[in-house]
C-alpha cells in the first residue's frame, strides 16, 4: 500500500483513527504499509489536505505508537516526506510565503511562490533531514521522498524551474537540489532505515519532464548511491484532470495504464522498482512480478477497498476479495469533505466503530431484506455473515438497483464490480434470493408465520 494522505490526522498528528486504519491493513496480511502521503517537513509547507506534520517533535510519540503496533503484525512501515513547494497555499498553517524554485503558479492552489534563495535551499534540506530523523527515531523502517510534482521535482522539471544560477538552466543544474538533498539524507541516516523516492516517468506535459530526461535523472541518482528504491508514477497532481487521467486514474481510465512503462524503466535501472497506479486485481499483480516488470506491487486503492486482500489470497479466498472499482470517492472526499472513505466498504477509516470482519451473532434469526440494490445486498451480506437465515426480495428481474443504470455509461462501467462482488457473496453465503417478487405486508406476514 503506497503512500497516500487519508486526511485522518488531528492537528497534523496521526492519532487513533489514523493508527487503526493502517493497523487493519497490517492485520490483513500486507507486507508493508506506506503512510503519510506528502507529510510536511517545514513550517512553510503547511498541511492543506490533512497530511502529517513532520516539522515538529510532537509527532514522535504518535509515530512510536504507530510503528509499534504495525511491527507486532510482522509488517514494515515507511513514511513519505515532502516539502510541497508551490503545491500549497499561504493562508494556512503559519501563513508563511509559498516558496518554489521559480515564481510559477500551480494551477490547483493558485499561489504566487517566492523564488527560493540560498538560505531557503539550505534550510529546507535541513528540515528534510530533521523530519527523516524523527521517522527513524520513532522506529519506522524507512522514508520516501516525494519528488515528482513537489519541491524536488519542481527543481528538476523545466516548466517549473527558470533559474539562472547553479540550480537552474541545464539538466545537471536542475538536478543539483535533488542530489544535495538525497546526499544529506544518506549521510545522516547511513543504512539505519530505507530511503526511497517517489518519481515521475513522464510528466504528460509538453513543456514538462519527458521520459528520456526522467530516466536519465534516475540513472544519475542510482549512480550516486543515495536511494534504495524508486516508486515510479506518471503525471503530476496539479489539476483534477491530471489526477484523474494519470497519477490516480479514475474508472474511465484503463487498468494499470503505466505498467508497461514501469517495466521499461525497471529494465534500465538496477534499484528495486515499486509501482501503484490502478493495479486493482491479483492477476495483474502476478503478471507484473512474473514478467519482471516490478519488484514490489503497490495496490493502494485495492487495500482501501479490502484491507484483508492478502489474507484472502493466503486462505484460498481470492474470489472473495472486495474489488476497487476506481470510483475515486476516496480521493475526492479528501479534497472535498476532508476525510477518506470507500464507496463500497463502509468500515474503511471507521475501524474504531465498524469491524471489517463481521462476527457471528449470539442467536440466529430469519431476516428478510426488501430491495436488491447495493444497500439491500450489503444488508443481506452482513446479516448472513452474522449467521442469520436471509431472504433477499427484489421486484426486478436482476439485482443491482441504480448501479445497473449508472454502469451503463461507458465512463462508469466499472461500478458494476460492486454488484458483481455482492452477488457472488450472496451465493457464497447461501442467501435465498427471490427475484421478480413484490414484498407487500401479506407476503412478509406469511414468511413470518412460516418461521414460527
Backbone torsions as a table, in degrees:
resi	resn	phi	psi	omega
1	UNK	NA	106.9	-174.4
2	UNK	-78.5	166.8	-171.9
3	UNK	-59.5	139.7	174.2
4	UNK	-156.6	160.3	-178.9
5	UNK	-109.7	100.0	-177.8
6	UNK	-76.9	0.4	178.8
7	UNK	60.3	39.1	-179.5
8	UNK	-105.2	5.2	-178.6
9	UNK	-71.8	157.8	173.0
10	UNK	-119.0	112.0	-174.3
11	UNK	53.1	38.8	177.3
12	UNK	82.0	3.2	-177.0
13	UNK	-108.0	138.5	179.4
14	UNK	-82.9	83.5	-174.7
15	UNK	-88.3	-149.1	-167.1
16	UNK	-60.1	-46.7	-176.1
17	UNK	-63.9	-40.7	177.2
18	UNK	-62.4	-44.3	-179.3
19	UNK	-62.7	-44.9	-177.6
20	UNK	-65.8	-34.5	178.8
21	UNK	-61.9	-48.1	-179.7
22	UNK	-76.1	-30.8	177.6
23	UNK	-62.7	-37.1	-179.8
24	UNK	-60.9	-40.0	178.8
25	UNK	-68.1	-37.5	176.9
26	UNK	-64.1	-42.5	176.0
27	UNK	-64.3	-28.1	-178.5
28	UNK	-79.0	4.0	173.1
29	UNK	100.3	1.4	-177.1
30	UNK	-64.9	145.1	-177.7
31	UNK	-81.0	-34.4	-177.8
32	UNK	-149.5	128.3	174.5
33	UNK	-110.0	127.7	-175.9
34	UNK	-108.7	117.8	-169.3
35	UNK	-105.6	176.4	165.5
36	UNK	65.9	45.7	175.9
37	UNK	-50.8	123.2	178.8
38	UNK	59.9	35.4	178.0
39	UNK	-61.1	131.1	-166.4
40	UNK	-87.8	130.9	-175.3
41	UNK	-97.0	-15.8	-173.8
42	UNK	-131.9	157.6	178.5
43	UNK	-65.5	-29.2	179.7
44	UNK	-91.4	18.9	171.6
45	UNK	-128.6	70.2	-174.0
46	UNK	-70.2	158.3	178.5
47	UNK	-76.1	109.5	-177.9
48	UNK	-107.1	-6.9	172.9
49	UNK	-140.7	45.1	171.1
50	UNK	76.6	26.9	-179.9
51	UNK	-75.1	166.9	173.4
52	UNK	-75.1	139.5	177.5
53	UNK	-93.4	104.7	-179.7
54	UNK	-98.3	11.3	-177.5
55	UNK	-87.0	3.7	-175.3
56	UNK	-140.5	151.6	176.9
57	UNK	-69.7	-8.8	178.6
58	UNK	-59.6	-22.1	-177.2
59	UNK	-76.5	-19.7	-172.3
60	UNK	-55.3	-53.0	-178.8
61	UNK	-63.6	-33.3	-179.3
62	UNK	-71.6	-40.8	176.9
63	UNK	-66.0	-37.8	179.3
64	UNK	-63.0	-45.2	177.2
65	UNK	-60.4	-43.8	-177.3
66	UNK	-65.0	-47.6	-179.0
67	UNK	-64.9	-36.2	179.5
68	UNK	-61.7	-47.5	-176.9
69	UNK	-71.7	-33.6	178.5
70	UNK	-67.4	-43.2	-178.6
71	UNK	-65.6	-30.4	178.3
72	UNK	-64.3	-19.7	178.4
73	UNK	-96.6	15.7	179.4
74	UNK	58.8	45.9	-176.8
75	UNK	-130.6	141.4	176.2
76	UNK	-87.4	158.4	-178.2
77	UNK	-140.3	127.0	-179.9
78	UNK	-127.5	139.0	179.8
79	UNK	-111.5	134.6	175.5
80	UNK	-84.8	132.5	179.8
81	UNK	-119.2	149.4	-171.8
82	UNK	-158.9	148.9	159.5
83	UNK	-111.2	124.0	-172.7
84	UNK	-70.2	-21.1	-175.5
85	UNK	60.6	-124.1	-178.8
86	UNK	-77.1	-7.8	-175.6
87	UNK	-82.9	43.0	-179.8
88	UNK	-150.1	-168.1	-179.3
89	UNK	-134.2	152.6	-177.3
90	UNK	-77.6	-26.8	-172.2
91	UNK	-95.0	49.4	177.0
92	UNK	-148.1	165.7	179.2
93	UNK	59.5	-121.3	-178.7
94	UNK	-94.8	9.9	178.6
95	UNK	54.3	48.6	178.1
96	UNK	-96.8	157.7	179.1
97	UNK	-61.5	144.0	172.3
98	UNK	-71.2	140.1	176.9
99	UNK	-122.4	150.8	-179.3
100	UNK	-161.4	168.1	178.1
101	UNK	-58.2	-40.0	-179.9
102	UNK	-139.4	167.0	-176.0
103	UNK	-84.6	71.3	-178.5
104	UNK	-121.8	122.5	-179.2
105	UNK	-69.9	146.6	170.7
106	UNK	-91.7	136.3	-177.9
107	UNK	-58.3	-34.1	-174.9
108	UNK	-75.2	-48.7	-171.8
109	UNK	-98.8	-19.5	166.3
110	UNK	68.0	11.9	178.6
111	UNK	-83.7	151.9	175.3
112	UNK	-93.0	109.5	-176.8
113	UNK	-78.3	153.1	170.8
114	UNK	-80.9	135.8	176.7
115	UNK	-70.0	127.4	-176.0
116	UNK	-67.0	136.6	172.8
117	UNK	-98.9	-177.6	-177.1
118	UNK	-60.7	-37.5	178.7
119	UNK	-63.8	-43.9	178.9
120	UNK	-58.6	-43.5	-177.8
121	UNK	-62.0	-47.8	179.7
122	UNK	-64.4	-40.7	-178.5
123	UNK	-65.1	-44.0	-178.1
124	UNK	-67.3	-41.3	176.7
125	UNK	-60.5	-41.2	176.9
126	UNK	-62.9	-36.7	178.0
127	UNK	-66.0	-39.9	175.5
128	UNK	-58.6	-44.8	-178.3
129	UNK	-63.8	-43.3	178.7
130	UNK	-62.8	-42.1	179.3
131	UNK	-63.9	-40.6	178.5
132	UNK	-64.0	-39.1	177.4
133	UNK	-63.2	-37.6	178.7
134	UNK	-63.6	-38.8	176.8
135	UNK	-64.5	-48.0	-179.8
136	UNK	-61.3	-46.6	-175.0
137	UNK	-70.2	-15.0	176.9
138	UNK	-90.8	-1.1	177.3
139	UNK	93.5	8.9	177.7
140	UNK	-69.5	157.9	-176.2
141	UNK	-90.2	-12.6	-179.2
142	UNK	-179.9	174.3	174.2
143	UNK	-129.1	157.2	173.3
144	UNK	-131.1	124.2	178.8
145	UNK	-86.2	124.7	177.6
146	UNK	-82.3	104.0	-175.8
147	UNK	-89.5	-56.9	-169.6
148	UNK	-71.0	129.5	179.4
149	UNK	84.1	-21.2	179.8
150	UNK	-102.4	-172.1	-167.3
151	UNK	-52.1	-49.7	179.4
152	UNK	-58.5	-42.7	179.4
153	UNK	-69.4	-28.0	176.9
154	UNK	-67.8	-31.1	173.1
155	UNK	-69.4	-39.0	-175.3
156	UNK	-75.1	-36.7	-171.1
157	UNK	-77.7	131.9	-177.5
158	UNK	-68.0	-16.9	-179.6
159	UNK	-88.9	-4.4	178.2
160	UNK	-125.5	1.1	179.5
161	UNK	-127.7	106.7	178.5
162	UNK	-117.9	26.7	-178.2
163	UNK	-70.1	157.1	177.2
164	UNK	-117.6	7.8	179.0
165	UNK	-95.7	-159.4	-177.7
166	UNK	-68.8	-10.0	-178.2
167	UNK	-105.2	12.2	-178.6
168	UNK	-148.7	175.5	178.3
169	UNK	91.7	-98.4	-176.5
170	UNK	-72.5	161.7	179.2
171	UNK	-57.0	-45.8	-177.1
172	UNK	-68.8	-32.0	173.6
173	UNK	-66.7	-39.9	178.6
174	UNK	-67.6	-21.2	176.3
175	UNK	-79.5	-15.6	-167.9
176	UNK	-59.5	-46.8	-178.0
177	UNK	-60.8	-46.1	-179.3
178	UNK	-59.2	-46.1	-176.9
179	UNK	-67.2	-38.9	177.7
180	UNK	-66.8	-39.6	179.5
181	UNK	-63.5	-51.0	-177.7
182	UNK	-66.0	-34.5	177.7
183	UNK	-65.9	-41.2	179.3
184	UNK	-65.0	-39.4	178.9
185	UNK	-66.5	-43.5	-179.3
186	UNK	-65.7	-40.7	179.5
187	UNK	-63.7	-35.7	-180.0
188	UNK	-77.1	-43.9	-172.0
189	UNK	-89.2	-19.4	-174.5
190	UNK	52.2	-126.9	176.7
191	UNK	-111.1	24.0	-177.6
192	UNK	-62.4	-44.0	179.5
193	UNK	-138.2	164.9	179.2
194	UNK	-73.2	141.9	174.5
195	UNK	-121.0	116.6	177.8
196	UNK	-117.8	173.0	179.1
197	UNK	-140.9	131.6	173.6
198	UNK	-89.4	116.9	-170.0
199	UNK	-130.3	159.6	178.8
200	UNK	-101.4	142.9	175.3
201	UNK	-93.6	-23.7	-177.1
202	UNK	-162.5	126.1	-178.6
203	UNK	-75.0	-19.9	-174.4
204	UNK	62.6	22.6	174.3
205	UNK	-121.7	133.9	-177.8
206	UNK	-57.9	-37.0	-176.8
207	UNK	-95.2	0.4	-177.1
208	UNK	-95.9	-163.8	-177.5
209	UNK	-70.9	128.4	-179.7
210	UNK	-97.7	160.1	-176.3
211	UNK	-55.0	-37.9	-177.9
212	UNK	-66.8	-43.3	177.3
213	UNK	-69.3	-38.0	178.9
214	UNK	-60.4	-44.5	179.5
215	UNK	-67.0	-40.3	177.9
216	UNK	-61.2	-40.1	178.9
217	UNK	-61.8	-42.4	-179.4
218	UNK	-67.7	-35.1	177.5
219	UNK	-65.6	-37.1	177.7
220	UNK	-67.2	-44.9	178.8
221	UNK	-61.9	-42.6	179.1
222	UNK	-60.9	-43.3	179.9
223	UNK	-65.8	-29.8	178.0
224	UNK	-66.9	-25.6	178.8
225	UNK	74.3	25.6	-176.6
226	UNK	-99.4	-15.0	-173.3
227	UNK	-120.8	144.5	-177.7
228	UNK	-96.9	-24.9	178.4
229	UNK	-158.2	161.9	172.9
230	UNK	-117.0	134.2	171.8
231	UNK	-105.5	104.0	-168.5
232	UNK	-96.8	143.9	179.4
233	UNK	-149.5	178.6	-179.5
234	UNK	-127.2	141.9	176.4
235	UNK	80.8	177.0	179.0
236	UNK	-124.1	-175.3	-177.7
237	UNK	-115.9	27.3	-174.9
238	UNK	-70.2	-27.8	-177.9
239	UNK	-139.6	161.7	176.4
240	UNK	-64.1	-32.7	177.2
241	UNK	-62.3	-46.1	-179.9
242	UNK	-63.6	-43.0	179.3
243	UNK	-59.3	-52.2	-172.4
244	UNK	-71.8	-24.5	-177.3
245	UNK	-98.1	-28.8	-170.8
246	UNK	-123.7	-69.3	-170.3
247	UNK	-75.2	-34.5	175.6
248	UNK	-132.9	75.2	-170.4
249	UNK	-61.3	134.8	178.9
250	UNK	-82.0	-179.1	-173.2
251	UNK	-65.8	-18.7	178.5
252	UNK	-80.0	-13.0	176.2
253	UNK	-86.9	152.1	-179.6
254	UNK	-69.3	160.5	179.2
255	UNK	-68.7	146.4	178.5
256	UNK	37.4	59.4	-171.9
257	UNK	-68.1	-22.5	-174.1
258	UNK	-112.3	15.2	-177.0
259	UNK	-64.0	-40.7	179.4
260	UNK	-63.0	-42.7	178.5
261	UNK	-65.3	-39.9	177.0
262	UNK	-60.9	-40.0	177.7
263	UNK	-63.0	-38.2	177.0
264	UNK	-64.7	-45.9	178.4
265	UNK	-60.2	-41.0	178.7
266	UNK	-61.5	-39.3	-179.2
267	UNK	-66.5	-20.5	-178.1
268	UNK	-98.3	-7.4	-175.2
269	UNK	-124.1	161.7	179.8
270	UNK	-103.7	-27.0	-178.6
271	UNK	-70.2	152.5	176.3
272	UNK	-57.4	143.7	-178.8
273	UNK	-116.8	128.3	171.3
274	UNK	-110.5	143.7	176.6
275	UNK	-148.8	135.6	177.6
276	UNK	-144.1	99.6	173.9
277	UNK	-145.6	92.2	180.0
278	UNK	54.3	41.3	166.5
279	UNK	-86.6	96.2	-166.8
280	UNK	-102.6	-14.2	-174.1
281	UNK	-127.6	155.3	-176.3
282	UNK	-67.5	-34.0	-179.8
283	UNK	-60.0	-42.4	179.1
284	UNK	-68.1	-39.2	178.1
285	UNK	-61.1	-44.8	178.3
286	UNK	-62.9	-41.5	178.3
287	UNK	-59.3	-42.6	-177.7
288	UNK	-63.1	-38.3	-179.0
289	UNK	-78.4	-47.3	-177.1
290	UNK	-61.7	-32.8	-177.8
291	UNK	-98.4	14.5	173.0
292	UNK	59.1	33.8	176.2
293	UNK	-83.7	-29.7	-179.8
294	UNK	-140.3	159.5	171.2
295	UNK	-96.4	-37.4	177.6
296	UNK	-133.5	133.4	-179.5
297	UNK	-97.3	123.8	173.9
298	UNK	-93.9	127.2	179.1
299	UNK	-128.1	66.4	-168.5
300	UNK	-68.0	-56.1	179.8
301	UNK	-69.2	-27.6	175.9
302	UNK	-62.9	-36.5	177.8
303	UNK	-78.2	-21.6	171.6
304	UNK	-67.4	-41.7	178.6
305	UNK	-70.5	-38.7	-179.3
306	UNK	-146.5	94.2	-179.6
307	UNK	-67.7	-10.9	178.5
308	UNK	-101.2	23.9	-178.7
309	UNK	-54.0	-48.0	-175.7
310	UNK	-67.8	-44.0	179.1
311	UNK	-59.1	-37.3	-179.6
312	UNK	-67.3	-33.5	174.6
313	UNK	-65.6	-47.7	-178.1
314	UNK	-60.2	-39.4	-176.7
315	UNK	-80.6	-2.6	-178.5
316	UNK	81.0	19.5	-178.8
317	UNK	-111.2	37.9	-178.3
318	UNK	-56.3	-35.0	-178.9
319	UNK	-72.3	-6.0	178.5
320	UNK	-101.6	6.7	177.7
321	UNK	-69.1	126.4	177.9
322	UNK	-71.3	122.1	-172.1
323	UNK	-83.2	146.9	166.2
324	UNK	-78.9	131.4	-178.5
325	UNK	-105.6	6.6	174.9
326	UNK	70.3	24.0	-176.7
327	UNK	-66.9	-23.6	-179.7
328	UNK	78.2	7.4	-179.6
329	UNK	-61.1	-32.5	-178.4
330	UNK	-63.3	-54.4	-176.9
331	UNK	-75.2	-31.9	178.6
332	UNK	-61.0	-38.2	-178.9
333	UNK	-69.5	-31.6	179.3
334	UNK	-61.5	-44.3	-178.0
335	UNK	-83.4	-15.9	-178.8
336	UNK	-103.6	-70.1	-172.7
337	UNK	-99.0	-4.3	167.6
338	UNK	101.1	-3.7	177.8
339	UNK	-150.9	151.8	-175.8
340	UNK	-86.9	135.6	171.2
341	UNK	-137.0	166.3	176.6
342	UNK	-106.5	143.0	-175.7
343	UNK	-66.6	-24.4	179.4
344	UNK	-139.5	22.8	167.9
345	UNK	-131.2	97.2	-173.6
346	UNK	-66.7	-19.1	-177.0
347	UNK	-80.0	-22.6	-177.1
348	UNK	-62.4	126.2	-175.0
349	UNK	69.1	3.8	174.8
350	UNK	-117.6	30.4	-172.6
351	UNK	-59.6	-25.4	-178.7
352	UNK	-66.9	-31.6	-175.0
353	UNK	-115.2	-19.0	-177.7
354	UNK	-129.8	125.6	-178.9
355	UNK	-86.1	141.7	174.3
356	UNK	-72.7	-27.4	178.0
357	UNK	-100.9	113.1	-178.4
358	UNK	-79.0	121.6	-178.0
359	UNK	-91.7	145.9	179.0
360	UNK	-61.2	146.0	176.9
361	UNK	-77.6	168.2	-179.0
362	UNK	-74.9	-25.0	-178.1
363	UNK	-139.7	138.5	179.5
364	UNK	-84.8	142.1	177.8
365	UNK	-131.4	165.7	169.4
366	UNK	-92.6	126.5	-176.9
367	UNK	-121.5	128.6	174.2
368	UNK	-109.5	124.7	176.2
369	UNK	-110.0	125.2	-178.7
370	UNK	-102.2	117.2	179.6
371	UNK	110.0	122.1	-176.9
372	UNK	-105.4	30.2	171.0
373	UNK	-78.5	-173.5	-176.7
374	UNK	-60.8	-35.1	179.4
375	UNK	-68.6	-45.4	178.8
376	UNK	-64.3	-39.9	178.6
377	UNK	-63.3	-41.7	179.4
378	UNK	-68.2	-39.6	177.0
379	UNK	-61.6	-41.4	178.8
380	UNK	-66.7	-39.9	179.8
381	UNK	-62.2	-49.9	-178.2
382	UNK	-63.7	-42.1	179.3
383	UNK	-61.8	-42.2	179.3
384	UNK	-67.6	-39.0	177.3
385	UNK	-61.6	-30.1	179.4
386	UNK	-81.0	0.5	173.6
387	UNK	96.3	6.2	-178.5
388	UNK	-82.2	157.5	173.7
389	UNK	-85.9	112.3	-168.3
390	UNK	-111.8	132.6	171.0
391	UNK	-114.1	126.7	177.6
392	UNK	-111.4	120.2	-175.9
393	UNK	-110.6	128.2	-179.7
394	UNK	-134.3	129.1	-177.4
395	UNK	-71.6	-28.7	-178.1
396	UNK	-80.1	175.9	-177.8
397	UNK	-84.5	-7.8	178.8
398	UNK	-150.0	160.9	-179.0
399	UNK	-84.6	163.7	174.0
400	UNK	125.9	-26.3	177.6
401	UNK	57.8	-138.5	-174.3
402	UNK	-72.8	-16.8	175.4
403	UNK	-64.4	-32.2	175.9
404	UNK	-59.2	-39.9	-179.8
405	UNK	-71.8	-46.5	-178.0
406	UNK	-59.8	-39.0	-176.1
407	UNK	-75.3	-6.1	175.9
408	UNK	-71.1	-24.8	175.3
409	UNK	-73.0	132.7	-173.5
410	UNK	-57.9	-38.5	-177.3
411	UNK	-74.0	-10.9	-179.7
412	UNK	-120.1	17.4	-172.8
413	UNK	-62.5	-28.4	-177.0
414	UNK	-71.2	-13.0	176.1
415	UNK	-58.9	-24.0	-178.5
416	UNK	-62.1	-18.8	177.5
417	UNK	-60.5	-29.0	177.2
418	UNK	-63.6	-48.6	-178.8
419	UNK	-67.6	-42.4	-178.5
420	UNK	-59.4	-43.4	-179.8
421	UNK	-66.4	-44.3	-179.1
422	UNK	-65.0	-39.1	176.4
423	UNK	-61.9	-42.2	178.8
424	UNK	-63.4	-38.2	177.2
425	UNK	-65.7	-36.2	177.4
426	UNK	-60.0	-43.3	-179.9
427	UNK	-68.1	-42.3	-179.2
428	UNK	-63.2	-39.5	-177.0
429	UNK	-88.4	2.3	176.4
430	UNK	58.6	45.1	174.3
431	UNK	-74.8	136.4	178.3
432	UNK	-79.8	103.8	-177.1
433	UNK	-98.2	126.7	-179.7
434	UNK	-122.5	102.4	180.0
435	UNK	-87.5	162.5	-179.7
436	UNK	50.0	43.0	-179.5
437	UNK	-127.1	129.3	178.6
438	UNK	-98.0	119.3	-175.2
439	UNK	-94.3	86.2	174.2
440	UNK	-88.9	-178.2	-175.5
441	UNK	-61.5	-40.1	-178.7
442	UNK	-64.6	-38.6	179.0
443	UNK	-61.4	-44.2	-179.0
444	UNK	-66.9	-42.6	179.7
445	UNK	-61.3	-40.4	-178.7
446	UNK	-64.3	-43.3	178.1
447	UNK	-63.6	-37.9	-179.4
448	UNK	-66.3	-41.1	-179.9
449	UNK	-68.0	-34.9	177.6
450	UNK	-65.8	-34.9	179.9
451	UNK	-67.5	-37.6	-179.5
452	UNK	-67.9	NA	NA
